[in-house]
Amino acid sequence: MFSPQSREEELAEIFAKVQIGDDDKSRLIRAMARMPDEAFPAFLKFVEQLYKALSEEK
């Protein structure tokens, strides 16, 4: 049986995959990691609006 991963272990696994990946999701996560802190609130608002719009289409 596997024991549940801690949050730190889970994030380390995700970031390890992102570092070697060249798919769209990996590139997006790397771009977000390089984003200046002051730009993140506007980006997050955009993502929330996009998610809401896509959810309403279903």
C-alpha positions as a Markdown table, in Angstrom:
| # | Residue | x | y | z |
|---|---|---|---|---|
| 1 | Met | 0.0 | 0.0 | 0.0 |
| 2 | Phe | 1.1 | 3.6 | -0.6 |
| 3 | Ser | 1.1 | 6.2 | 2.1 |
| 4 | Pro | -0.4 | 9.5 | 1.1 |
| 5 | Gln | 2.1 | 12.1 | -0.1 |
| 6 | Ser | 2.7 | 15.3 | 1.8 |
| 7 | Arg | 1.9 | 18.5 | 0.0 |
| 8 | Glu | 5.6 | 19.1 | -0.4 |
| 9 | Glu | 6.2 | 15.7 | -1.9 |
| 10 | Glu | 3.2 | 16.1 | -4.3 |
| 11 | Leu | 4.5 | 19.5 | -5.5 |
| 12 | Ala | 8.0 | 18.2 | -5.9 |
| 13 | Glu | 6.7 | 15.4 | -8.1 |
| 14 | Ile | 4.6 | 17.9 | -10.2 |
| 15 | Phe | 7.5 | 20.3 | -10.6 |
| 16 | Ala | 9.9 | 17.5 | -11.6 |
| 17 | Lys | 7.6 | 16.5 | -14.4 |
| 18 | Val | 7.1 | 20.1 | -15.5 |
| 19 | Gln | 10.8 | 20.7 | -15.7 |
| 20 | Ile | 11.3 | 17.9 | -18.2 |
| 21 | Gly | 8.0 | 18.2 | -20.1 |
| 22 | Asp | 7.6 | 20.2 | -23.3 |
| 23 | Asp | 3.8 | 20.0 | -23.5 |
| 24 | Asp | 1.5 | 23.0 | -23.3 |
| 25 | Lys | 0.7 | 22.4 | -19.6 |
| 26 | Ser | 4.4 | 22.3 | -18.7 |
| 27 | Arg | 5.2 | 25.5 | -20.7 |
| 28 | Leu | 2.2 | 27.3 | -19.0 |
| 29 | Ile | 3.3 | 26.3 | -15.5 |
| 30 | Arg | 6.9 | 27.4 | -16.2 |
| 31 | Ala | 5.7 | 30.8 | -17.6 |
| 32 | Met | 3.5 | 31.3 | -14.5 |
| 33 | Ala | 6.5 | 30.5 | -12.3 |
| 34 | Arg | 8.5 | 33.3 | -14.0 |
| 35 | Met | 5.7 | 35.8 | -13.8 |
| 36 | Pro | 6.4 | 38.8 | -11.6 |
| 37 | Asp | 4.4 | 38.7 | -8.4 |
| 38 | Glu | 2.6 | 42.0 | -9.2 |
| 39 | Ala | 1.2 | 40.5 | -12.5 |
| 40 | Phe | -0.2 | 37.4 | -10.8 |
| 41 | Pro | -3.5 | 38.8 | -9.5 |
| 42 | Ala | -4.6 | 40.0 | -13.0 |
| 43 | Phe | -3.6 | 36.7 | -14.5 |
| 44 | Leu | -5.5 | 34.8 | -11.8 |
| 45 | Lys | -8.6 | 37.0 | -12.4 |
| 46 | Phe | -8.3 | 36.2 | -16.2 |
| 47 | Val | -8.1 | 32.4 | -15.5 |
| 48 | Glu | -11.1 | 32.6 | -13.2 |
| 49 | Gln | -13.1 | 34.4 | -15.8 |
| 50 | Leu | -12.0 | 32.0 | -18.5 |
| 51 | Tyr | -13.0 | 29.0 | -16.3 |
| 52 | Lys | -16.4 | 30.5 | -15.6 |
| 53 | Ala | -17.1 | 31.2 | -19.3 |
| 54 | Leu | -16.0 | 27.7 | -20.3 |
| 55 | Ser | -18.1 | 26.1 | -17.5 |
| 56 | Glu | -21.2 | 28.0 | -18.7 |
| 57 | Glu | -20.8 | 26.6 | -22.2 |
| 58 | Lys | -21.5 | 23.0 | -21.1 |
